């Protein structure tokens, strides 16, 4: 007897959280002031809409990626 997993519905909160991870990766290399802040805002929105488990990680990753983007930008300019 084979068991198949039932598909989970993707909520708006999960979409916001996943987009914040993508924007965090972009913020490390390009315009951290824009993409980093967008990632932070989307991760907080995802967390407040109900994606608690992944939202916590998204907030931490987006803040760290923004800071890392600023540091790398500073090192590249100086």
Secondary structure, 3 states (H helix, E strand, C coil): CCCCCCCCCCCHHHHHHHHHHHHHHHHHHCCHHHHHHHHHHHHHHHHHHCCHHHHHHHHHHHHHHHHHHHHHHHHHHC
